[in-house]
Amino acid sequence: MYLSYYPRMASIQKRGAAYQLRVKHSLLPKPFFHTFETEPEARNYGEQLEALLDRGIVPHELLSAPKAADDPLLTQVISAYIAAAPALTESDSKLLGVSMLDKPIIGLRLSALSYRWVESYVAWLKSADVNLAPSSIRKRIGALGRVLDWRIKRTTPDGAPPMSNVARLLPRGYSNYTKADTGAPRRDVQRDRRLSADEAERIDAALAGVKRDDRERPYTDDPAFPLLYRVIVDTGMRLFESFRLRVDSIDLVRNIIQVDGSKGHRGYIKPRIVPIKKHLREPLRAWCEGRVGLLFPYWDGTPENRAKASSKLSRRFGNLFDYAGVPDFTEHDLRHEATCRWFELRAPDGRWVFSDIEIARIMGWSDLRMALRYASIRGEDLAARLG
């Protein structure tokens, strides 16, 4: 038996552990049915729908039942996007592949993808079983938003207004955990780890072959790895940008490196010019002499082996920092360290060598706000300037 809370339009019926809402209205082509987990949810949705219908507004998805061809599974839409979308990044492809296995997405048809569903999907991502970090949640929803943008553009008739992308309607801060979320509260971790002078010296010593007293052997006898470290910490290049450098990218006449940036929009290469610091010029000159092709021997240049090379080098940097006794430090922290060194660089007369905009160009940023994220200026360095 239906429990009518508004006789003219809507009623709710308990079905097992759920509650079914039924809405009848002259503007609807047929009665609308939907099932909710609780009666308050069903009542709230019914009241919202009533308010829209009373104003003569009919939600698009209620106008008519979609045909099967027009109502694919969301997983089918995601697969089509991966196969056909231009300039799809490798990270997006992997992320969407993982998302297709998410429980709320499996079996979901496009017609059922509503703002309420997106809210419930975010809640599921914060649940105890999944418990993603806020940044990971934003990546999931951002990737879904790009899929829906692509679908909407392809299916909207010429001259017709496009449908709203429900993945773009979430409020600011939606990925932050609240008391209502069942997972353990998580926050985004912003790295601001710097090398102290002593830590930098220990790393240099390990790379130079100085053996620790408590170790059986020196850290490395590979002559390429110390140069790779110096290139990253003295330029701020990302790991992939550095190990895919070619010998002809190094211009020791103009003292610049031509970098194929790896963070261009939608995966495009974003070229930039990085100046070579004085103390790095001679080591690069000696290393490049007589060499052609890739500057470093850690990658064979094939896309399928890129991830393997990155993973292997990341572990190797981790081993380096462990050997040098530098805890809680990662390869990517070298990019933060390099950024700060660019900002701290002074000319002999005490002037700053580079402006904020110039450093943004060196680092490959399109937004100066990235400087605030990467520039971890030590308080003791600021205090030292006061004398």
N, C-alpha and C positions, 0 to 999 in steps of 0.2 A: 504494500500500500504506500502511495506517495504521501509525503508530508509536505503539504503546500504551505509555503510561507508568503507567497504572493499569488493569489488564485488566478489572476489574469494571465500571468506569464510563466512562472517557474515553479517547479516542485522538486523535492529531493526524496529519493527512495534508498533505503539501506539495502545493499546487496553484499551479503557476506560481511567481510571486514571493511568494505568500502561504501561510498555513498555516490549514487548516480543522480546527476542534475539533469532535468528535462526542461527545456525552454520552448514555449510556443509563442509565436508572434506573427502578426499579419505581414511583416516585412521579411520574414524568413520563408524560404521556399518549402521547408519541411521542419518538423521539430528537431531541435538540437539536443544531443545527448553527450554527456561527458562524465567520467568517473573520477572521483577524488578520494584521497585517503581519509579525510576527516570531513565531518558535516560543516564546521566553520569555513573550511576552504571552499566547499561547494556553494555555501550561502554567499560568501564574499564574491566569488566569481559571478554568480547569478545576479547579484545586485549591481555589479559593474556593467554586465551585459545589458541589464534592464535600463540603466542610465543612458547607455549608448543608443539603444533602440528607441527610447523615448525622445531622443534628439534627432531621430531619423538616420542614425549612423549604423550601418551594418558592417561588421568586420569582414574583410575580404574573404577569409577562409570559410565563412558561413554562408556565402551567397549561393554556392552550389557545390555539390560533391565533386571533387576532382576526378578526372578520368585516370585510369591506371598509368597511362603514358605520361600524364602531367603530374603524377604524384609518385616519383621514384623514392626509393630508400635513400636516406641521407648518405649511407655508405656508398651507394652508386654515384651520387653527385660528387662525393669526395674523390672517388676513383677516377671519374671523368675529368675532374680538375687536375689531378696529378698527371694524367695522361696528356691533357691538352693545354693546360695553362702555360703561357709564355714565361720564360725566365724564372721557373720555379726553382727556389734554392734547395740545396741538398738537405738543409736542416728542416725546412718546411715539409719536404717530402717524407722525411723520417718521422717528424712530429705527427703529421696527418695519418701516416701508417699506424702509429701507436694509438691515435685517437679513435680510429675505426674499430678498435677492440674494446673501447670503453663501453661499459654495460648500458648506460643511458642511450648511446648512439645505435647500438645493435638493434635492428628491426624497426627503427624510427622512420616514418615516412615524412616527406617534406611538409605535407599539410599539417602535421602535428607539431611542427617546430614553431613554437610561440615564445613570447617574452617570458612567460611563466616557465616554459621548459628550460630556457637558458638559465634562469635563476636556479631551477632545481639541479641543472647540470653543474653549475658552480658549487652549489651546496654539496653535491656528490663528490666533486673534486676535493672538497675540504673535509670529507667524512673520514672517520677513523680508519677505514680500509684503504683509502687512497692518500689523503693527507699531504697534498702537494704544497710546495712553497708558493707564496703569492705571485712571484715572477713566473713560475711554471704555469700557474692558472692563467695568467695574462697571455702567455704564449699560446696555450690551448685555444682560448677564446679568440685571440687575434687571428690565428690560422683559420678557425671556423669562419670568422668574419670575412676573410679574403675569399674563402670558398663561396660563401653566399653572395658576396659582391659580384663575383664572376658569373654565378648562376643567374642572378637578377638581371645583369646586363645582357646576357644571352637570350633571356626569355621574355623580356619586356618588349611589347610591340612598339614600333616606331611611333613617336608622338604621344605615347601613353606615359603617365607618371609612374616611376618605378616604385615597387613595393618597399616598405621599410626593411632594413636589415636588422633583425632582432638582436643579433650579436653585437651591434654597435650602440644599443640603447642602454646598456648597463651604466649605472651611476659611477662617478669617480670613487675610487677606493673599494670597488666591489670585491676585489681579490683579497682584501684584508680579512683576517679572522675575527669573528664576533663571538659572544657568549652562546649564541644559538647554534654555532657549528659544533659538530660532534668530534672532529679531529683535534689532535693536540695543536694548540695555537702555534703558528709559524710566522716568521717575519723574513723579509728580504735581508740578505746579508750583504752589506756594502764593504768591499775590501779597501783598506787604507794602510796596508802593511808596507813599511819602508825598511830598507836596509840601514843598519847603523854602520858607522865607519869600520868598526871591528868586524862585523859580519861580512862586509864587502871584502875586507882584507883576507878573511879566512876562505872565502870563495875563490879569490884570486890565487891564493896559495894552493888550494886543492887542484885548481885547473893547471897550475904551473908544475904539478907533480910532487909537491911537498907532502910526504907521508905523515899521517898522524901517528903518535906514539902507540896508540891503542889499536891500530889497524895493521894487518899483515902486509898490505901493499898500497901504493899511491892510488888516487881516485881514478885517473885515466891516463892512457898513453896515446889517445886519439888527438892528433894536432888540429883537426877541424872543429872539434867541439868547443874548445876555448874561444875560437874566433866567432862561432855561432853565438855564444853567450855574450861576447863583447858587442856584436852587431845588434842584438836585441836590446841590451841594457843601455847602449849608447845612441840608439835611434828611436826606440819605442815601437819597432815593427812587431806585428803579431807573429806567432810561431810559423804559421803557414806562409805568410808573406816573406819570412826570412829564409826558410829552407827551400823555397822555390825560386829564389834569386838566381839570375844567370850572370855569368862573368861579364857579359856585355851590358849588364845593368849598372855596373860600377864605373863611373866616369871620374877618373882620378886627375883629369885635366881641369874640369870645373869643380871637382870635389863634391859630387852629388851622387845619390843612388836613385835610380828610377824604379819606383816600387809599384807593382801591380797590386793595388789594394784589394783585400778579400772581403770587404764589407760594403760593397756597392749596393745600390737599390736593386732588390729582387735578384741578387746574385751576380749582377754585372761587375766586371773588373773596374775599379775606380783608381786610375793612375794618379800618383802623386810624386813629388820630389822631396827627398830627405837629404839635408846637408851632412857631410861627413866631418866629424870632429877631428881636430888635428892629431890626437894620439891614436886614432883609428886608421889614419891614411896609410902609414907605412906597413902595418900588418896586412891590410887589404892589398896593397901593391905587391908585397912579397907572395901572398897567397894566389893572386890572380895570374902571376907571371907564368906563361906557358899553358894555362888552363883554358878550356872552352866549355860551353854548355852550362850545366847547373853549377852554381858556386860551391854547394855542399853535397856530400855523397850520401845523404840520408833518404833520398826519394828518387824513384826512377822516372818521375814525370808523368805517370799514368794516373788518371782520376781514381781508378779502383784501388790504388795503393796509397792514396793520400791519407785516409783515416788511420791506416796502419802506421804510417810514418809519424803522424802527429801523436798518436798514442805512445809509440815507442820513445819519442823524444821527450814527451811530458814526463814519463816515468824516469827517464834518464836525468832530467832536471831535478826531479824529486830526490833521486839518489844523491845528486851533487849537493843539494842543500842539507840533506841528512849527514853526509860526510863532513861538510863544513860546519856542522853544528848550528844551523840556522833553522830553528823550528817555525812551524806554521807559515811557511813561505812556498809559493807556487810559481810556476813559469809565468803565468799571466800577471803575477805581481810585479814582474820585471817591467811590464809596460807602464804600470803606475810609477815605479821607480824612475823609469826613463822620462816620463812626463814631468815629474818634479825636477829632475836634473835640467831639463830644457828651461823650466821656469826660473831656476836658481842660477842659470848661467849668466855671468857678468863679464863685461869688457874690462880691460886693464884700468880704464878710468872710472870704473864702478857702475857704469850704466848697464841696464838690462840689455842683453844681446838681442832678444826676440820679444815681440809684442804678443798679446794673447791670440790675436788673429793669425799671426805667423805660426805660432805653435800649433794652433788648430789645423792649419794646412799641413804642417809636418806630420801630425798624428793622424790625419785623414778624417777629421771631424767636420760635419756640416753644421753642427749646432754647438755654440760656445758653452752651452750648459754642460757638455761633456767635460770641459775643463774643471768644473766644480766637482765632478765625480772622480776624476783621476788625479787631480792635484792634491796630494796629501802632504801639506807643508807641516814640518815638525815644529812644535811649539818652542823647543829649545833653540832652533835656528832663528826663529823670529825674535826671541829674547836676546840672542847674541848680538843682534844688530843694534840693540839699544846701548850696548857698551857696559 
